[in-house]
Amino acid sequence: MKNKKIVRILMAASCFTFASVKVFELMSGSLQNRGRDLIVLALFLMLGSLYVYLFWRDRNSPGS
């Protein structure tokens, strides 16, 4: 389904965008919320990687 592929690409792009925003906040922010920001950064990176994996898995499947 083409719509599912577009959604996965957009979700991966948005996750990696939010992760880059968190990196910028970590570099310029205070030390007060550093632990929470690191957890959120890791979460966005994992979700983005999951969407990329799902996209590539569906793209390389024999049925598509």
C-alpha positions in Angstrom: 0.0 0.0 0.0 1.6 3.2 -1.1 -0.1 5.4 1.6 1.5 3.3 4.3 5.0 3.9 2.8 4.4 7.7 2.6 3.3 7.7 6.2 6.3 5.7 7.4 8.7 8.1 5.5 7.0 11.1 7.0 7.1 9.6 10.5 10.8 8.7 10.2 11.6 12.2 9.0 9.6 13.9 11.8 11.3 11.6 14.4 14.8 12.4 13.2 13.8 16.1 13.0 12.7 16.1 16.6 15.8 14.2 17.6 18.0 16.9 16.0 16.0 19.6 17.8 16.7 17.7 21.1 20.4 17.6 20.3 20.4 21.3 19.7 18.6 21.8 23.1 21.1 19.6 24.8 24.0 21.6 23.4 22.6 25.0 24.3 20.3 24.2 27.3 20.7 24.0 31.0 21.8 20.9 32.9 18.6 20.7 34.8 16.6 18.6 32.3 19.5 16.8 30.6 18.4 13.3 31.7 14.9 13.7 30.4 16.2 15.2 27.2 18.5 12.3 26.6 15.7 9.8 27.1 13.5 11.7 24.7 16.4 11.9 22.2 16.9 8.1 22.4 13.2 7.5 22.0 13.0 9.6 18.8 16.1 7.9 17.4 14.6 4.5 18.1 11.2 5.3 16.6 12.8 6.9 13.5 15.0 3.8 13.0 12.0 1.6 13.4 10.1 3.4 10.7 13.1 3.3 8.4 13.4 -0.5 9.0 9.7 -1.0 8.4 9.9 1.0 5.2 12.9 -1.0 3.9 11.4 -4.3 4.9 8.1 -3.6 3.0 10.1 -2.3 0.1 12.3 -5.4 -0.2 9.5 -7.9 0.3 8.8 -10.2 -2.6 5.1 -9.4 -2.7 5.5 -5.6 -3.4 
